[in-house]
Amino acid sequence: MADHTPTGPVELGAQMDYAEHDRTYRGFLALAKYGSLTCAALLLAMAFGFFVGGFFSGTILFILIMALGYFILR
């Protein structure tokens, strides 16, 4: 016998929740933006701490880069 079950998506007629979609998208953009800032600041601070020689100087540079990046990316 022929199978008459629908093959399309179940949500074909469902309404979109645009407010939730927009909130999720903005959250993803913020995570990507500040996550990239954190990775770049950590990489620069580790390199600075290795070549200059000191954990304290690398930590201070990391904090400065994060503060500057936060004000630039807002």
Biopython code that builds the backbone (N, CA, C, O; Angstrom):
import numpy as np
from Bio.PDB.StructureBuilder import StructureBuilder

atoms = [
    (1, "MET", "N", (0.831, -1.171, 0.000)),
    (1, "MET", "CA", (0.000, 0.000, 0.000)),
    (1, "MET", "C", (0.887, 1.251, 0.000)),
    (1, "MET", "O", (2.034, 1.216, 0.446)),
    (2, "ALA", "N", (0.355, 2.301, -0.487)),
    (2, "ALA", "CA", (1.096, 3.560, -0.552)),
    (2, "ALA", "C", (1.144, 4.211, 0.825)),
    (2, "ALA", "O", (0.188, 4.147, 1.597)),
    (3, "ASP", "N", (2.272, 4.833, 1.109)),
    (3, "ASP", "CA", (2.442, 5.532, 2.379)),
    (3, "ASP", "C", (2.056, 6.990, 2.171)),
    (3, "ASP", "O", (2.663, 7.684, 1.354)),
    (4, "HIS", "N", (1.047, 7.459, 2.909)),
    (4, "HIS", "CA", (0.545, 8.815, 2.737)),
    (4, "HIS", "C", (0.950, 9.741, 3.876)),
    (4, "HIS", "O", (0.248, 10.713, 4.154)),
    (5, "THR", "N", (2.055, 9.461, 4.531)),
    (5, "THR", "CA", (2.510, 10.349, 5.600)),
    (5, "THR", "C", (3.192, 11.564, 4.983)),
    (5, "THR", "O", (3.863, 11.441, 3.959)),
    (6, "PRO", "N", (3.031, 12.721, 5.587)),
    (6, "PRO", "CA", (3.652, 13.928, 5.022)),
    (6, "PRO", "C", (5.176, 13.859, 5.120)),
    (6, "PRO", "O", (5.728, 13.388, 6.115)),
    (7, "THR", "N", (5.836, 14.330, 4.080)),
    (7, "THR", "CA", (7.300, 14.295, 4.061)),
    (7, "THR", "C", (7.918, 15.661, 4.304)),
    (7, "THR", "O", (9.136, 15.768, 4.443)),
    (8, "GLY", "N", (7.122, 16.682, 4.358)),
    (8, "GLY", "CA", (7.626, 18.042, 4.560)),
    (8, "GLY", "C", (7.870, 18.319, 6.031)),
    (8, "GLY", "O", (7.632, 17.463, 6.883)),
    (9, "PRO", "N", (8.346, 19.516, 6.325)),
    (9, "PRO", "CA", (8.602, 19.877, 7.719)),
    (9, "PRO", "C", (7.308, 20.000, 8.512)),
    (9, "PRO", "O", (6.274, 20.417, 7.991)),
    (10, "VAL", "N", (7.392, 19.629, 9.774)),
    (10, "VAL", "CA", (6.221, 19.671, 10.647)),
    (10, "VAL", "C", (5.822, 21.121, 10.923)),
    (10, "VAL", "O", (4.640, 21.421, 11.091)),
    (11, "GLU", "N", (6.804, 22.013, 10.968)),
    (11, "GLU", "CA", (6.553, 23.401, 11.329)),
    (11, "GLU", "C", (6.098, 24.248, 10.150)),
    (11, "GLU", "O", (6.188, 25.474, 10.218)),
    (12, "LEU", "N", (5.626, 23.657, 9.100)),
    (12, "LEU", "CA", (5.294, 24.380, 7.879)),
    (12, "LEU", "C", (4.298, 25.506, 8.126)),
    (12, "LEU", "O", (4.418, 26.572, 7.523)),
    (13, "GLY", "N", (3.333, 25.295, 8.985)),
    (13, "GLY", "CA", (2.327, 26.318, 9.212)),
    (13, "GLY", "C", (2.497, 27.067, 10.521)),
    (13, "GLY", "O", (1.659, 27.901, 10.864)),
    (14, "ALA", "N", (3.570, 26.786, 11.264)),
    (14, "ALA", "CA", (3.754, 27.414, 12.571)),
    (14, "ALA", "C", (4.181, 28.868, 12.414)),
    (14, "ALA", "O", (4.881, 29.228, 11.468)),
    (15, "GLN", "N", (3.752, 29.680, 13.345)),
    (15, "GLN", "CA", (4.133, 31.093, 13.355)),
    (15, "GLN", "C", (5.528, 31.242, 13.951)),
    (15, "GLN", "O", (5.892, 30.524, 14.882)),
    (16, "MET", "N", (6.309, 32.182, 13.407)),
    (16, "MET", "CA", (7.649, 32.451, 13.915)),
    (16, "MET", "C", (7.566, 33.355, 15.135)),
    (16, "MET", "O", (6.745, 34.271, 15.183)),
    (17, "ASP", "N", (8.409, 33.099, 16.110)),
    (17, "ASP", "CA", (8.531, 33.971, 17.274)),
    (17, "ASP", "C", (9.704, 34.911, 17.007)),
    (17, "ASP", "O", (10.838, 34.629, 17.394)),
    (18, "TYR", "N", (9.421, 36.023, 16.347)),
    (18, "TYR", "CA", (10.474, 36.926, 15.895)),
    (18, "TYR", "C", (11.209, 37.596, 17.048)),
    (18, "TYR", "O", (12.401, 37.880, 16.933)),
    (19, "ALA", "N", (10.530, 37.849, 18.140)),
    (19, "ALA", "CA", (11.203, 38.462, 19.286)),
    (19, "ALA", "C", (12.261, 37.511, 19.852)),
    (19, "ALA", "O", (13.370, 37.936, 20.174)),
    (20, "GLU", "N", (11.925, 36.251, 19.971)),
    (20, "GLU", "CA", (12.881, 35.258, 20.473)),
    (20, "GLU", "C", (14.019, 35.054, 19.476)),
    (20, "GLU", "O", (15.172, 34.903, 19.880)),
    (21, "HIS", "N", (13.714, 35.049, 18.205)),
    (21, "HIS", "CA", (14.739, 34.912, 17.174)),
    (21, "HIS", "C", (15.721, 36.081, 17.234)),
    (21, "HIS", "O", (16.933, 35.877, 17.157)),
    (22, "ASP", "N", (15.213, 37.284, 17.368)),
    (22, "ASP", "CA", (16.064, 38.464, 17.439)),
    (22, "ASP", "C", (16.922, 38.447, 18.697)),
    (22, "ASP", "O", (18.095, 38.816, 18.642)),
    (23, "ARG", "N", (16.367, 38.028, 19.821)),
    (23, "ARG", "CA", (17.120, 37.953, 21.073)),
    (23, "ARG", "C", (18.239, 36.924, 20.977)),
    (23, "ARG", "O", (19.348, 37.170, 21.452)),
    (24, "THR", "N", (17.963, 35.783, 20.372)),
    (24, "THR", "CA", (18.975, 34.746, 20.202)),
    (24, "THR", "C", (20.079, 35.213, 19.265)),
    (24, "THR", "O", (21.256, 34.963, 19.526)),
    (25, "TYR", "N", (19.722, 35.880, 18.189)),
    (25, "TYR", "CA", (20.711, 36.379, 17.237)),
    (25, "TYR", "C", (21.616, 37.418, 17.881)),
    (25, "TYR", "O", (22.831, 37.380, 17.688)),
    (26, "ARG", "N", (21.050, 38.339, 18.635)),
    (26, "ARG", "CA", (21.856, 39.359, 19.315)),
    (26, "ARG", "C", (22.759, 38.725, 20.369)),
    (26, "ARG", "O", (23.887, 39.177, 20.565)),
    (27, "GLY", "N", (22.287, 37.704, 21.037)),
    (27, "GLY", "CA", (23.122, 36.996, 22.006)),
    (27, "GLY", "C", (24.296, 36.294, 21.346)),
    (27, "GLY", "O", (25.412, 36.306, 21.867)),
    (28, "PHE", "N", (24.037, 35.682, 20.192)),
    (28, "PHE", "CA", (25.106, 35.025, 19.451)),
    (28, "PHE", "C", (26.145, 36.035, 18.979)),
    (28, "PHE", "O", (27.345, 35.780, 19.077)),
    (29, "LEU", "N", (25.692, 37.185, 18.466)),
    (29, "LEU", "CA", (26.637, 38.210, 18.018)),
    (29, "LEU", "C", (27.487, 38.723, 19.173)),
    (29, "LEU", "O", (28.690, 38.925, 19.008)),
    (30, "ALA", "N", (26.889, 38.933, 20.326)),
    (30, "ALA", "CA", (27.648, 39.407, 21.483)),
    (30, "ALA", "C", (28.664, 38.360, 21.926)),
    (30, "ALA", "O", (29.802, 38.697, 22.252)),
    (31, "LEU", "N", (28.259, 37.102, 21.937)),
    (31, "LEU", "CA", (29.176, 36.031, 22.319)),
    (31, "LEU", "C", (30.340, 35.933, 21.351)),
    (31, "LEU", "O", (31.482, 35.763, 21.779)),
    (32, "ALA", "N", (30.077, 36.037, 20.063)),
    (32, "ALA", "CA", (31.142, 35.971, 19.070)),
    (32, "ALA", "C", (32.066, 37.180, 19.181)),
    (32, "ALA", "O", (33.286, 37.041, 19.087)),
    (33, "LYS", "N", (31.496, 38.352, 19.380)),
    (33, "LYS", "CA", (32.287, 39.585, 19.448)),
    (33, "LYS", "C", (33.204, 39.586, 20.666)),
    (33, "LYS", "O", (34.410, 39.800, 20.538)),
    (34, "TYR", "N", (32.637, 39.349, 21.841)),
    (34, "TYR", "CA", (33.439, 39.405, 23.060)),
    (34, "TYR", "C", (34.301, 38.153, 23.233)),
    (34, "TYR", "O", (35.342, 38.217, 23.886)),
    (35, "GLY", "N", (33.897, 37.036, 22.672)),
    (35, "GLY", "CA", (34.753, 35.851, 22.688)),
    (35, "GLY", "C", (35.995, 36.053, 21.839)),
    (35, "GLY", "O", (37.086, 35.638, 22.229)),
    (36, "SER", "N", (35.840, 36.686, 20.679)),
    (36, "SER", "CA", (36.989, 37.001, 19.830)),
    (36, "SER", "C", (37.909, 38.007, 20.515)),
    (36, "SER", "O", (39.131, 37.879, 20.446)),
    (37, "LEU", "N", (37.334, 38.991, 21.166)),
    (37, "LEU", "CA", (38.132, 39.964, 21.905)),
    (37, "LEU", "C", (38.945, 39.272, 22.999)),
    (37, "LEU", "O", (40.130, 39.561, 23.171)),
    (38, "THR", "N", (38.314, 38.368, 23.730)),
    (38, "THR", "CA", (39.008, 37.669, 24.806)),
    (38, "THR", "C", (40.151, 36.818, 24.276)),
    (38, "THR", "O", (41.236, 36.811, 24.858)),
    (39, "CYS", "N", (39.924, 36.099, 23.179)),
    (39, "CYS", "CA", (40.984, 35.266, 22.598)),
    (39, "CYS", "C", (42.149, 36.117, 22.117)),
    (39, "CYS", "O", (43.304, 35.771, 22.362)),
    (40, "ALA", "N", (41.869, 37.222, 21.439)),
    (40, "ALA", "CA", (42.937, 38.088, 20.941)),
    (40, "ALA", "C", (43.701, 38.734, 22.091)),
    (40, "ALA", "O", (44.929, 38.815, 22.049)),
    (41, "ALA", "N", (42.988, 39.193, 23.118)),
    (41, "ALA", "CA", (43.650, 39.824, 24.260)),
    (41, "ALA", "C", (44.510, 38.814, 25.012)),
    (41, "ALA", "O", (45.611, 39.140, 25.454)),
    (42, "LEU", "N", (44.016, 37.605, 25.154)),
    (42, "LEU", "CA", (44.788, 36.570, 25.842)),
    (42, "LEU", "C", (46.042, 36.208, 25.063)),
    (42, "LEU", "O", (47.111, 36.033, 25.649)),
    (43, "LEU", "N", (45.919, 36.094, 23.755)),
    (43, "LEU", "CA", (47.074, 35.778, 22.915)),
    (43, "LEU", "C", (48.128, 36.881, 22.994)),
    (43, "LEU", "O", (49.314, 36.591, 23.155)),
    (44, "LEU", "N", (47.712, 38.127, 22.885)),
    (44, "LEU", "CA", (48.663, 39.241, 22.973)),
    (44, "LEU", "C", (49.304, 39.337, 24.353)),
    (44, "LEU", "O", (50.505, 39.587, 24.457)),
    (45, "ALA", "N", (48.534, 39.146, 25.396)),
    (45, "ALA", "CA", (49.076, 39.224, 26.753)),
    (45, "ALA", "C", (50.051, 38.090, 27.030)),
    (45, "ALA", "O", (51.066, 38.295, 27.695)),
    (46, "MET", "N", (49.752, 36.887, 26.522)),
    (46, "MET", "CA", (50.679, 35.771, 26.722)),
    (46, "MET", "C", (51.984, 36.001, 25.976)),
    (46, "MET", "O", (53.057, 35.715, 26.506)),
    (47, "ALA", "N", (51.904, 36.513, 24.755)),
    (47, "ALA", "CA", (53.114, 36.802, 23.991)),
    (47, "ALA", "C", (53.923, 37.910, 24.682)),
    (47, "ALA", "O", (55.146, 37.812, 24.788)),
    (48, "PHE", "N", (53.253, 38.941, 25.141)),
    (48, "PHE", "CA", (53.938, 40.033, 25.835)),
    (48, "PHE", "C", (54.603, 39.517, 27.113)),
    (48, "PHE", "O", (55.756, 39.842, 27.395)),
    (49, "GLY", "N", (53.874, 38.718, 27.876)),
    (49, "GLY", "CA", (54.434, 38.160, 29.105)),
    (49, "GLY", "C", (55.610, 37.233, 28.847)),
    (49, "GLY", "O", (56.530, 37.168, 29.662)),
    (50, "PHE", "N", (55.601, 36.515, 27.732)),
    (50, "PHE", "CA", (56.700, 35.604, 27.401)),
    (50, "PHE", "C", (57.945, 36.379, 26.989)),
    (50, "PHE", "O", (59.046, 36.083, 27.452)),
    (51, "PHE", "N", (57.769, 37.377, 26.116)),
    (51, "PHE", "CA", (58.934, 38.087, 25.602)),
    (51, "PHE", "C", (59.482, 39.117, 26.586)),
    (51, "PHE", "O", (60.695, 39.315, 26.657)),
    (52, "VAL", "N", (58.610, 39.773, 27.342)),
    (52, "VAL", "CA", (59.072, 40.750, 28.313)),
    (52, "VAL", "C", (59.513, 40.059, 29.590)),
    (52, "VAL", "O", (60.446, 40.502, 30.259)),
    (53, "GLY", "N", (58.841, 38.982, 29.918)),
    (53, "GLY", "CA", (59.225, 38.209, 31.092)),
    (53, "GLY", "C", (58.499, 38.650, 32.339)),
    (53, "GLY", "O", (59.013, 39.450, 33.121)),
    (54, "GLY", "N", (57.329, 38.139, 32.519)),
    (54, "GLY", "CA", (56.616, 38.473, 33.741)),
    (54, "GLY", "C", (55.141, 38.179, 33.628)),
    (54, "GLY", "O", (54.483, 38.562, 32.661)),
    (55, "PHE", "N", (54.637, 37.497, 34.624)),
    (55, "PHE", "CA", (53.210, 37.179, 34.668)),
    (55, "PHE", "C", (52.392, 38.433, 34.947)),
    (55, "PHE", "O", (51.312, 38.627, 34.388)),
    (56, "PHE", "N", (52.924, 39.276, 35.816)),
    (56, "PHE", "CA", (52.190, 40.467, 36.231)),
    (56, "PHE", "C", (51.988, 41.436, 35.067)),
    (56, "PHE", "O", (50.899, 41.985, 34.902)),
    (57, "SER", "N", (53.030, 41.649, 34.259)),
    (57, "SER", "CA", (52.905, 42.578, 33.139)),
    (57, "SER", "C", (51.925, 42.049, 32.085)),
    (57, "SER", "O", (51.180, 42.828, 31.490)),
    (58, "GLY", "N", (51.921, 40.742, 31.853)),
    (58, "GLY", "CA", (50.962, 40.155, 30.918)),
    (58, "GLY", "C", (49.532, 40.283, 31.409)),
    (58, "GLY", "O", (48.618, 40.525, 30.621)),
    (59, "THR", "N", (49.340, 40.121, 32.713)),
    (59, "THR", "CA", (48.007, 40.247, 33.300)),
    (59, "THR", "C", (47.485, 41.687, 33.191)),
    (59, "THR", "O", (46.323, 41.917, 32.856)),
    (60, "ILE", "N", (48.358, 42.634, 33.478)),
    (60, "ILE", "CA", (47.970, 44.047, 33.372)),
    (60, "ILE", "C", (47.615, 44.387, 31.924)),
    (60, "ILE", "O", (46.625, 45.074, 31.672)),
    (61, "LEU", "N", (48.423, 43.905, 30.971)),
    (61, "LEU", "CA", (48.133, 44.162, 29.566)),
    (61, "LEU", "C", (46.807, 43.526, 29.158)),
    (61, "LEU", "O", (46.042, 44.137, 28.411)),
    (62, "PHE", "N", (46.516, 42.313, 29.629)),
    (62, "PHE", "CA", (45.248, 41.650, 29.324)),
    (62, "PHE", "C", (44.072, 42.487, 29.815)),
    (62, "PHE", "O", (43.090, 42.667, 29.096)),
    (63, "ILE", "N", (44.173, 42.992, 31.029)),
    (63, "ILE", "CA", (43.088, 43.797, 31.595)),
    (63, "ILE", "C", (42.907, 45.086, 30.802)),
    (63, "ILE", "O", (41.780, 45.510, 30.550)),
    (64, "LEU", "N", (44.011, 45.706, 30.411)),
    (64, "LEU", "CA", (43.921, 46.950, 29.630)),
    (64, "LEU", "C", (43.304, 46.709, 28.255)),
    (64, "LEU", "O", (42.467, 47.492, 27.806)),
    (65, "ILE", "N", (43.709, 45.636, 27.588)),
    (65, "ILE", "CA", (43.149, 45.325, 26.267)),
    (65, "ILE", "C", (41.657, 45.019, 26.378)),
    (65, "ILE", "O", (40.870, 45.463, 25.543)),
    (66, "MET", "N", (41.267, 44.268, 27.399)),
    (66, "MET", "CA", (39.846, 43.944, 27.572)),
    (66, "MET", "C", (39.026, 45.202, 27.844)),
    (66, "MET", "O", (37.928, 45.346, 27.306)),
    (67, "ALA", "N", (39.539, 46.112, 28.670)),
    (67, "ALA", "CA", (38.800, 47.343, 28.968)),
    (67, "ALA", "C", (38.683, 48.213, 27.719)),
    (67, "ALA", "O", (37.609, 48.734, 27.420)),
    (68, "LEU", "N", (39.777, 48.367, 26.998)),
    (68, "LEU", "CA", (39.749, 49.168, 25.776)),
    (68, "LEU", "C", (38.827, 48.534, 24.730)),
    (68, "LEU", "O", (38.048, 49.237, 24.086)),
    (69, "GLY", "N", (38.910, 47.230, 24.560)),
    (69, "GLY", "CA", (38.057, 46.537, 23.599)),
    (69, "GLY", "C", (36.582, 46.623, 23.952)),
    (69, "GLY", "O", (35.731, 46.733, 23.069)),
    (70, "TYR", "N", (36.277, 46.571, 25.253)),
    (70, "TYR", "CA", (34.882, 46.684, 25.679)),
    (70, "TYR", "C", (34.302, 48.037, 25.283)),
    (70, "TYR", "O", (33.173, 48.114, 24.797)),
    (71, "PHE", "N", (35.072, 49.106, 25.490)),
    (71, "PHE", "CA", (34.572, 50.443, 25.142)),
    (71, "PHE", "C", (34.497, 50.650, 23.651)),
    (71, "PHE", "O", (33.633, 51.386, 23.175)),
    (72, "ILE", "N", (35.387, 50.013, 22.894)),
    (72, "ILE", "CA", (35.349, 50.140, 21.438)),
    (72, "ILE", "C", (34.180, 49.343, 20.848)),
    (72, "ILE", "O", (33.516, 49.819, 19.927)),
    (73, "LEU", "N", (33.923, 48.151, 21.359)),
    (73, "LEU", "CA", (32.909, 47.263, 20.789)),
    (73, "LEU", "C", (31.494, 47.524, 21.271)),
    (73, "LEU", "O", (30.561, 46.923, 20.737)),
    (74, "ARG", "N", (31.289, 48.388, 22.251)),
    (74, "ARG", "CA", (29.936, 48.628, 22.754)),
    (74, "ARG", "C", (29.019, 49.137, 21.713)),
    (74, "ARG", "O", (27.845, 49.384, 21.991)),
]
sb = StructureBuilder()
sb.init_structure("model")
sb.init_model(0)
sb.init_chain("A")
sb.init_seg("    ")
for serial, (resi, resn, name, xyz) in enumerate(atoms, 1):
    if name == "N":
        sb.init_residue(resn, " ", resi, " ")
    sb.init_atom(name, np.array(xyz, "f"), 0.0, 1.0, " ", f" {name:<3s}", serial, name[0])
structure = sb.get_structure()
